[in-house]
Amino acid sequence: MLAVIIALHVFGVVTWVGGLLTLASLLARVPGEVGAAKERIIVVTRRLALGIHISAAITIVLGIVLIVMEPEVIRQGWLHVKLLLVLILLYFHYRLFSRAAALENDPGSASRGEFVMIHGVVSLLLIGILLLVMLKPFAG
């Protein structure tokens, strides 16, 4: 059963972070677009939002389930750092969607660079999380 939950947790991570990266890439194009193209990108953003939010929730819930199933892991330093990175990822999740909402009301309110920066930070957070999970530094 543990392996199934781990697999579903990893799937949640892939769909959540993949969605954030896709969304950041799409939104980086909005400032350079005009008219119908800009509107289409904003509509696609709205359509992707629910799936990304659900993936984030599934990832977090299953992560909690994994900790409950193996409570000794909570004493390991790598998990503390991973949880900190996940909290930072949640902040950028929130920031990306708040900026997307602002774009709907004022399409000129964000720059391409802002979304490129979010894309880069989310990518680095994912790499950090993966390295912590695979290498488990600070264990014990």
C-alpha positions as CSV (number, residue, x, y, z in Angstrom):
1,M,0.0,0.0,0.0
2,L,2.9,2.3,0.8
3,A,4.2,2.0,-2.8
4,V,0.8,3.0,-4.2
5,I,0.6,6.1,-2.1
6,I,4.2,7.1,-3.0
7,A,3.4,6.6,-6.7
8,L,0.2,8.8,-6.4
9,H,2.1,11.4,-4.4
10,V,4.8,11.6,-7.1
11,F,2.1,11.8,-9.8
12,G,0.5,14.7,-7.9
13,V,3.9,16.4,-7.8
14,V,4.4,15.9,-11.5
15,T,1.0,17.3,-12.4
16,W,1.1,20.1,-9.9
17,V,4.6,21.4,-10.7
18,G,4.2,20.7,-14.4
19,G,1.0,22.7,-14.4
20,L,2.7,25.6,-12.6
21,L,5.6,25.6,-15.1
22,T,3.2,25.4,-18.1
23,L,1.1,28.2,-16.7
24,A,4.2,30.4,-16.0
25,S,5.3,29.9,-19.6
26,L,1.9,30.8,-21.0
27,L,1.5,33.9,-18.8
28,A,5.0,35.1,-19.9
29,R,3.6,35.4,-23.4
30,V,0.6,37.6,-22.3
31,P,2.5,41.0,-22.1
32,G,3.7,40.6,-25.7
33,E,0.3,39.6,-27.2
34,V,-2.7,41.7,-28.2
35,G,-6.4,41.2,-28.8
36,A,-7.8,37.7,-29.2
37,A,-4.5,36.0,-28.7
38,K,-4.1,37.6,-25.2
39,E,-7.7,36.6,-24.3
40,R,-7.2,33.0,-25.4
41,I,-4.1,32.7,-23.2
42,I,-6.1,34.1,-20.2
43,V,-9.0,31.6,-20.9
44,V,-6.6,28.7,-21.0
45,T,-5.1,29.8,-17.8
46,R,-8.5,29.7,-16.1
47,R,-9.1,26.3,-17.5
48,L,-5.8,24.9,-16.2
49,A,-6.3,26.4,-12.7
50,L,-8.7,23.9,-11.2
51,G,-6.5,20.9,-12.2
52,I,-3.4,22.5,-10.8
53,H,-5.1,23.3,-7.5
54,I,-6.4,19.7,-7.2
55,S,-3.0,18.3,-8.0
56,A,-1.5,20.5,-5.3
57,A,-4.1,19.3,-2.8
58,I,-3.6,15.7,-3.6
59,T,0.2,16.0,-3.3
60,I,-0.1,17.7,0.1
61,V,-2.7,15.2,1.5
62,L,-0.7,12.2,0.3
63,G,2.5,13.7,1.7
64,I,0.8,13.9,5.1
65,V,-0.5,10.4,4.7
66,L,3.1,9.2,4.0
67,I,4.3,10.9,7.2
68,V,1.6,9.4,9.2
69,M,2.4,6.0,7.8
70,E,6.1,6.4,8.6
71,P,6.2,8.8,11.6
72,E,9.9,8.3,12.3
73,V,10.7,10.3,9.1
74,I,9.6,13.4,10.9
75,R,12.9,13.3,12.9
76,Q,15.0,13.5,9.7
77,G,16.5,16.9,8.8
78,W,16.1,16.4,5.0
79,L,12.3,16.2,5.5
80,H,12.3,19.5,7.4
81,V,14.2,21.2,4.5
82,K,11.8,19.6,2.0
83,L,8.8,20.8,3.9
84,L,10.3,24.4,3.9
85,L,10.8,24.2,0.1
86,V,7.2,22.9,-0.3
87,L,5.9,26.0,1.7
88,I,8.0,28.2,-0.6
89,L,6.5,26.4,-3.6
90,L,3.0,27.1,-2.2
91,Y,3.9,30.7,-2.0
92,F,4.9,30.8,-5.6
93,H,1.7,28.8,-6.5
94,Y,-0.3,31.5,-4.8
95,R,1.7,34.3,-6.4
96,L,1.4,32.9,-9.9
97,F,-2.4,32.6,-9.6
98,S,-2.8,36.0,-8.0
99,R,-0.8,37.6,-10.9
100,A,-2.9,35.6,-13.4
101,A,-6.1,37.0,-11.8
102,A,-4.6,40.5,-12.0
103,L,-3.8,40.0,-15.7
104,E,-7.5,39.4,-16.4
105,N,-8.4,42.8,-15.0
106,D,-5.4,44.7,-16.3
107,P,-3.4,42.8,-19.0
108,G,-0.6,45.3,-18.8
109,S,0.0,44.8,-15.1
110,A,2.7,42.2,-15.3
111,S,5.9,41.8,-17.2
112,R,7.2,38.8,-19.0
113,G,10.2,38.8,-16.7
114,E,8.0,38.2,-13.6
115,F,6.6,35.0,-15.1
116,V,10.0,33.8,-16.3
117,M,11.3,34.4,-12.8
118,I,8.5,32.4,-11.3
119,H,9.2,29.6,-13.8
120,G,12.8,29.5,-12.8
121,V,12.2,29.6,-9.0
122,V,9.6,26.8,-9.3
123,S,12.1,24.7,-11.3
124,L,14.8,25.2,-8.7
125,L,12.5,24.3,-5.9
126,L,11.5,21.1,-7.7
127,I,15.2,20.2,-8.2
128,G,15.9,20.9,-4.5
129,I,13.0,18.8,-3.4
130,L,14.0,15.9,-5.6
131,L,17.6,16.0,-4.5
132,L,16.5,16.0,-0.8
133,V,14.2,13.0,-1.4
134,M,16.7,11.0,-3.4
135,L,19.8,11.8,-1.3
136,K,18.3,12.2,2.1
137,P,21.1,14.4,3.5
138,F,20.8,15.2,7.2
139,A,19.2,11.8,7.9
140,G,19.3,10.5,11.4
